[in-house]
Amino acid sequence: MGGKSLPCRGQEAPQRALWVACHSAGPAVNIARETPGDAAHLATAQEMGEREIWTSDRHLLAAASHFGLEGRTA
């Protein structure tokens, strides 16, 4: 991460998670660029150590696996 200290607590956690998603390789980058809100939710769940995410949003469900999460229909 280039030696730069990134915030990891409180309100900065979603920004850090999105930064990680934007700077990763593969489909997560495309998701972060196309739907940054979805990427923020998914990256935050990933950063918090969650294994699954519950939603009724079909795009979020489809993207979950690219963040190592299991998408569950709410």
C-alpha positions as CSV (number, residue, x, y, z in Angstrom):
1,M,0.0,0.0,0.0
2,G,2.9,2.3,-0.8
3,G,4.0,2.8,2.8
4,K,1.2,5.4,3.4
5,S,-0.7,4.9,6.6
6,L,-4.4,4.3,5.9
7,P,-7.1,4.9,8.5
8,C,-8.8,1.7,9.7
9,R,-11.2,2.7,12.4
10,G,-14.4,4.6,12.8
11,Q,-15.8,6.7,9.9
12,E,-12.6,6.2,7.9
13,A,-13.1,2.4,7.6
14,P,-15.4,2.5,4.5
15,Q,-13.0,4.9,2.7
16,R,-10.1,2.5,3.5
17,A,-12.1,-0.5,2.3
18,L,-13.0,1.3,-0.9
19,W,-9.4,2.3,-1.4
20,V,-8.4,-1.4,-1.1
21,A,-11.1,-2.4,-3.6
22,C,-10.0,0.2,-6.1
23,H,-6.3,-0.8,-5.8
24,S,-6.8,-4.6,-6.0
25,A,-6.6,-6.6,-9.1
26,G,-9.4,-8.3,-11.0
27,P,-13.2,-7.8,-11.1
28,A,-13.2,-5.9,-7.8
29,V,-11.6,-2.9,-9.6
30,N,-14.4,-2.9,-12.2
31,I,-17.1,-3.1,-9.5
32,A,-15.5,-0.2,-7.6
33,R,-15.5,1.9,-10.8
34,E,-19.0,1.0,-12.0
35,T,-20.8,0.8,-8.8
36,P,-18.8,2.5,-6.0
37,G,-21.6,2.2,-3.5
38,D,-21.8,-1.6,-3.9
39,A,-18.0,-1.8,-3.7
40,A,-18.0,0.2,-0.5
41,H,-20.5,-2.1,1.1
42,L,-18.7,-5.2,-0.1
43,A,-15.2,-4.0,0.7
44,T,-16.3,-2.9,4.2
45,A,-17.9,-6.3,4.9
46,Q,-14.7,-7.9,3.7
47,E,-12.5,-5.6,5.9
48,M,-14.7,-6.3,8.9
49,G,-14.2,-10.1,8.5
50,E,-17.7,-10.9,7.4
51,R,-18.2,-14.1,5.4
52,E,-21.6,-13.2,3.9
53,I,-23.7,-10.3,2.9
54,W,-27.5,-10.2,2.9
55,T,-29.3,-8.1,0.3
56,S,-32.1,-8.0,-2.2
57,D,-29.9,-6.1,-4.7
58,R,-29.1,-8.5,-7.6
59,H,-26.0,-6.5,-8.6
60,L,-24.6,-6.6,-5.1
61,L,-25.3,-10.4,-4.9
62,A,-23.5,-10.9,-8.2
63,A,-20.5,-9.0,-7.1
64,A,-20.1,-10.5,-3.6
65,S,-18.0,-13.4,-4.6
66,H,-15.3,-11.1,-6.1
67,F,-14.8,-9.8,-2.6
68,G,-14.7,-13.3,-1.0
69,L,-18.2,-13.0,0.4
70,E,-21.2,-15.2,0.0
71,G,-24.2,-13.3,-1.2
72,R,-27.5,-14.2,0.5
73,T,-30.9,-13.0,-0.7
74,A,-32.7,-11.1,1.9
